[in-house]
Each structure stands twice: as C-alpha cells, then as structure tokens.
C-alpha cells in the first residue's frame, strides 16, 4: 500500500488512464478488424481515414508505438489496394 499522498494520487491517476487506454485500444483494434473484414473497396476506402486517425491518436498518447501504428496503416492500405 502507498505510504505517501503523492503515491496514492499516482495510483488513482494510473487506474483512470489504464481504463481509458484499454477502451481506446480495444475500440481501435475492433475497427482494424472490421476494416480487414470488408470486401468492398469503396467502403474500405471510406473507413480507412477514420482508422488511421484512431491509430495516430493512440501513437500520440503513447498507448502504442509509432512504428506499430505506421505498420498497421501500411498493411491496411495494401489490403485496400488488393480489393476489387
């Protein structure tokens, strides 16, 4: 258990941030999965900027690494270009 007021506050802050990070990362992963499941090129192209924005926000908040976000965006763009 924490022995200082600052440590108790840090525990509270960490709990809130962890919940927020879990929510946004799970939402983004679901969006990536949904985009990969699409078979229509028009729908995928429409959804791609939204997913990229979500990934960029996660990387900006340091929830995921910037390289991981870039790799995911690249793979999704390649997936969309393969669709007919």
N, CA and C atoms as a LAMMPS dump frame, in Angstrom:
ITEM: TIMESTEP
0
ITEM: NUMBER OF ATOMS
252
ITEM: BOX BOUNDS ff ff ff
-5.0000000000000000e+02 5.0000000000000000e+02
-5.0000000000000000e+02 5.0000000000000000e+02
-5.0000000000000000e+02 5.0000000000000000e+02
ITEM: ATOMS id mol type element x y z
1 1 1 N 0.846 -1.19 0
2 1 2 C 0 0 0
3 1 3 C 0.886 1.245 0
4 2 1 N 0.37 2.306 -0.588
5 2 2 C 1.139 3.537 -0.72
6 2 3 C 1.311 4.212 0.63
7 3 1 N 2.487 4.787 0.831
8 3 2 C 2.797 5.456 2.086
9 3 3 C 2.765 6.971 1.979
10 4 1 N 2.639 7.514 0.801
11 4 2 C 2.655 8.962 0.608
12 4 3 C 1.41 9.386 -0.154
13 5 1 N 1.025 10.649 0.08
14 5 2 C -0.137 11.18 -0.62
15 5 3 C 0.092 11.186 -2.123
16 6 1 N 1.303 11.534 -2.538
17 6 2 C 1.602 11.592 -3.965
18 6 3 C 1.517 10.2 -4.596
19 7 1 N 1.915 9.176 -3.855
20 7 2 C 1.833 7.809 -4.372
21 7 3 C 0.378 7.369 -4.486
22 8 1 N -0.464 7.766 -3.532
23 8 2 C -1.884 7.429 -3.604
24 8 3 C -2.541 8.103 -4.813
25 9 1 N -2.162 9.371 -5.043
26 9 2 C -2.693 10.091 -6.197
27 9 3 C -2.225 9.432 -7.489
28 10 1 N -0.968 9.035 -7.518
29 10 2 C -0.424 8.388 -8.709
30 10 3 C -1.174 7.085 -9.012
31 11 1 N -1.536 6.34 -7.971
32 11 2 C -2.3 5.104 -8.152
33 11 3 C -3.665 5.415 -8.763
34 12 1 N -4.323 6.474 -8.256
35 12 2 C -5.621 6.86 -8.804
36 12 3 C -5.504 7.273 -10.268
37 13 1 N -4.487 8.082 -10.587
38 13 2 C -4.306 8.538 -11.961
39 13 3 C -4.035 7.365 -12.899
40 14 1 N -3.188 6.447 -12.445
41 14 2 C -2.828 5.299 -13.274
42 14 3 C -4.048 4.447 -13.57
43 15 1 N -4.908 4.279 -12.572
44 15 2 C -6.114 3.467 -12.756
45 15 3 C -7.011 4.071 -13.831
46 16 1 N -7.216 5.385 -13.768
47 16 2 C -8.074 6.064 -14.731
48 16 3 C -7.473 5.987 -16.13
49 17 1 N -6.159 6.229 -16.229
50 17 2 C -5.501 6.208 -17.538
51 17 3 C -5.494 4.812 -18.131
52 18 1 N -5.3 3.799 -17.284
53 18 2 C -5.28 2.429 -17.779
54 18 3 C -6.64 2.06 -18.372
55 19 1 N -7.725 2.436 -17.682
56 19 2 C -9.063 2.151 -18.196
57 19 3 C -9.309 2.857 -19.524
58 20 1 N -8.887 4.116 -19.601
59 20 2 C -9.066 4.876 -20.831
60 20 3 C -8.262 4.264 -21.967
61 21 1 N -7.011 3.9 -21.686
62 21 2 C -6.159 3.301 -22.713
63 21 3 C -6.716 1.968 -23.192
64 22 1 N -7.236 1.172 -22.272
65 22 2 C -7.822 -0.115 -22.655
66 22 3 C -9.022 0.093 -23.561
67 23 1 N -9.851 1.087 -23.227
68 23 2 C -11.045 1.349 -24.03
69 23 3 C -10.675 1.775 -25.447
70 24 1 N -9.789 2.763 -25.569
71 24 2 C -9.467 3.273 -26.904
72 24 3 C -8.691 2.253 -27.724
73 25 1 N -7.832 1.471 -27.08
74 25 2 C -7.078 0.479 -27.844
75 25 3 C -7.989 -0.656 -28.308
76 26 1 N -8.926 -1.055 -27.488
77 26 2 C -9.869 -2.104 -27.872
78 26 3 C -10.761 -1.609 -29.011
79 27 1 N -11.234 -0.374 -28.926
80 27 2 C -12.069 0.201 -29.971
81 27 3 C -11.31 0.262 -31.291
82 28 1 N -10.059 0.656 -31.225
83 28 2 C -9.247 0.746 -32.438
84 28 3 C -9.003 -0.634 -33.028
85 29 1 N -8.704 -1.613 -32.179
86 29 2 C -8.48 -2.973 -32.681
87 29 3 C -9.73 -3.515 -33.363
88 30 1 N -10.901 -3.217 -32.791
89 30 2 C -12.151 -3.65 -33.417
90 30 3 C -12.338 -2.986 -34.778
91 31 1 N -11.982 -1.712 -34.877
92 31 2 C -12.115 -1.011 -36.153
93 31 3 C -11.171 -1.581 -37.197
94 32 1 N -9.95 -1.914 -36.782
95 32 2 C -8.988 -2.523 -37.704
96 32 3 C -9.526 -3.861 -38.185
97 33 1 N -10.078 -4.645 -37.273
98 33 2 C -10.643 -5.945 -37.632
99 33 3 C -11.811 -5.777 -38.603
100 34 1 N -12.671 -4.797 -38.339
101 34 2 C -13.805 -4.557 -39.223
102 34 3 C -13.338 -4.139 -40.612
103 35 1 N -12.312 -3.306 -40.662
104 35 2 C -11.795 -2.868 -41.954
105 35 3 C -11.205 -4.033 -42.734
106 36 1 N -10.494 -4.914 -42.059
107 36 2 C -9.918 -6.078 -42.731
108 36 3 C -11.003 -7.028 -43.236
109 37 1 N -12.148 -7.042 -42.58
110 37 2 C -13.221 -7.953 -42.964
111 37 3 C -14.015 -7.448 -44.167
112 38 1 N -13.885 -6.166 -44.495
113 38 2 C -14.659 -5.617 -45.614
114 38 3 C -14.178 -6.194 -46.944
115 39 1 N -15.12 -6.371 -47.853
116 39 2 C -14.776 -6.879 -49.18
117 39 3 C -15.008 -5.824 -50.259
118 40 1 N -15.678 -4.746 -49.923
119 40 2 C -15.939 -3.672 -50.875
120 40 3 C -14.836 -2.621 -50.78
121 41 1 N -14.231 -2.31 -51.909
122 41 2 C -13.134 -1.342 -51.923
123 41 3 C -13.623 0.058 -51.548
124 42 1 N -14.835 0.422 -51.972
125 42 2 C -15.359 1.762 -51.679
126 42 3 C -15.591 1.939 -50.186
127 43 1 N -16.197 0.947 -49.546
128 43 2 C -16.439 1.029 -48.102
129 43 3 C -15.124 1.063 -47.333
130 44 1 N -14.177 0.238 -47.742
131 44 2 C -12.881 0.185 -47.055
132 44 3 C -12.14 1.504 -47.212
133 45 1 N -12.193 2.087 -48.408
134 45 2 C -11.512 3.363 -48.642
135 45 3 C -12.156 4.479 -47.824
136 46 1 N -13.471 4.38 -47.607
137 46 2 C -14.159 5.39 -46.801
138 46 3 C -13.804 5.248 -45.317
139 47 1 N -13.618 4.016 -44.866
140 47 2 C -13.34 3.761 -43.448
141 47 3 C -11.858 3.961 -43.1
142 48 1 N -10.982 3.846 -44.089
143 48 2 C -9.534 3.889 -43.848
144 48 3 C -9.061 5.164 -43.13
145 49 1 N -9.488 6.384 -43.548
146 49 2 C -9.005 7.584 -42.84
147 49 3 C -9.405 7.62 -41.364
148 50 1 N -10.585 7.109 -41.05
149 50 2 C -11.023 7.093 -39.651
150 50 3 C -10.142 6.173 -38.812
151 51 1 N -9.832 5.002 -39.363
152 51 2 C -8.992 4.048 -38.639
153 51 3 C -7.577 4.602 -38.488
154 52 1 N -7.062 5.246 -39.544
155 52 2 C -5.728 5.847 -39.471
156 52 3 C -5.683 6.918 -38.386
157 53 1 N -6.738 7.689 -38.299
158 53 2 C -6.805 8.731 -37.281
159 53 3 C -6.789 8.12 -35.879
160 54 1 N -7.519 7.035 -35.704
161 54 2 C -7.539 6.368 -34.401
162 54 3 C -6.143 5.841 -34.04
163 55 1 N -5.469 5.253 -35.02
164 55 2 C -4.133 4.723 -34.775
165 55 3 C -3.154 5.847 -34.448
166 56 1 N -3.266 6.973 -35.154
167 56 2 C -2.38 8.11 -34.888
168 56 3 C -2.598 8.662 -33.485
169 57 1 N -3.852 8.699 -33.05
170 57 2 C -4.142 9.192 -31.702
171 57 3 C -3.555 8.272 -30.638
172 58 1 N -3.648 6.944 -30.867
173 58 2 C -3.05 6 -29.918
174 58 3 C -1.547 6.172 -29.851
175 59 1 N -0.921 6.388 -30.998
176 59 2 C 0.527 6.563 -31.015
177 59 3 C 0.913 7.884 -30.35
178 60 1 N 0.111 8.913 -30.566
179 60 2 C 0.407 10.211 -29.966
180 60 3 C 0.334 10.147 -28.439
181 61 1 N -0.625 9.375 -27.934
182 61 2 C -0.773 9.22 -26.492
183 61 3 C 0.147 8.15 -25.917
184 62 1 N 0.994 7.556 -26.771
185 62 2 C 1.968 6.541 -26.373
186 62 3 C 1.304 5.264 -25.847
187 63 1 N 0.073 4.985 -26.317
188 63 2 C -0.573 3.726 -25.973
189 63 3 C 0.051 2.616 -26.802
190 64 1 N 0.316 2.918 -28.086
191 64 2 C 1.071 2.001 -28.933
192 64 3 C 2.255 2.774 -29.501
193 65 1 N 3.251 2.062 -29.996
194 65 2 C 4.421 2.705 -30.567
195 65 3 C 4.082 3.276 -31.939
196 66 1 N 4.762 4.348 -32.307
197 66 2 C 4.519 4.99 -33.6
198 66 3 C 4.782 4.039 -34.753
199 67 1 N 5.822 3.201 -34.627
200 67 2 C 6.125 2.255 -35.702
201 67 3 C 5.006 1.239 -35.882
202 68 1 N 4.403 0.806 -34.778
203 68 2 C 3.293 -0.148 -34.871
204 68 3 C 2.116 0.487 -35.598
205 69 1 N 1.828 1.739 -35.285
206 69 2 C 0.739 2.434 -35.964
207 69 3 C 1.037 2.548 -37.459
208 70 1 N 2.281 2.895 -37.794
209 70 2 C 2.65 3.027 -39.204
210 70 3 C 2.567 1.687 -39.927
211 71 1 N 3.009 0.617 -39.269
212 71 2 C 2.939 -0.705 -39.882
213 71 3 C 1.493 -1.116 -40.135
214 72 1 N 0.621 -0.868 -39.167
215 72 2 C -0.788 -1.215 -39.339
216 72 3 C -1.412 -0.422 -40.484
217 73 1 N -1.111 0.876 -40.549
218 73 2 C -1.67 1.705 -41.617
219 73 3 C -1.185 1.218 -42.978
220 74 1 N 0.08 0.852 -43.049
221 74 2 C 0.638 0.375 -44.307
222 74 3 C -0.021 -0.924 -44.746
223 75 1 N -0.19 -1.851 -43.804
224 75 2 C -0.815 -3.134 -44.14
225 75 3 C -2.276 -2.952 -44.537
226 76 1 N -2.971 -2.028 -43.874
227 76 2 C -4.364 -1.781 -44.234
228 76 3 C -4.464 -1.148 -45.62
229 77 1 N -3.536 -0.244 -45.941
230 77 2 C -3.545 0.368 -47.272
231 77 3 C -3.28 -0.679 -48.349
232 78 1 N -2.364 -1.603 -48.067
233 78 2 C -2.085 -2.673 -49.013
234 78 3 C -3.307 -3.57 -49.183
235 79 1 N -3.999 -3.845 -48.081
236 79 2 C -5.209 -4.668 -48.137
237 79 3 C -6.274 -3.994 -48.998
238 80 1 N -6.435 -2.698 -48.837
239 80 2 C -7.448 -1.966 -49.601
240 80 3 C -7.093 -1.961 -51.087
241 81 1 N -5.808 -1.808 -51.396
242 81 2 C -5.419 -1.765 -52.81
243 81 3 C -5.622 -3.111 -53.495
244 82 1 N -5.592 -4.221 -52.717
245 82 2 C -5.829 -5.542 -53.302
246 82 3 C -7.296 -5.81 -53.584
247 83 1 N -8.18 -5.097 -52.878
248 83 2 C -9.618 -5.336 -53.066
249 83 3 C -10.049 -4.885 -54.458
250 84 1 N -11.116 -5.509 -54.932
251 84 2 C -11.615 -5.13 -56.258
252 84 3 C -13.029 -4.564 -56.167
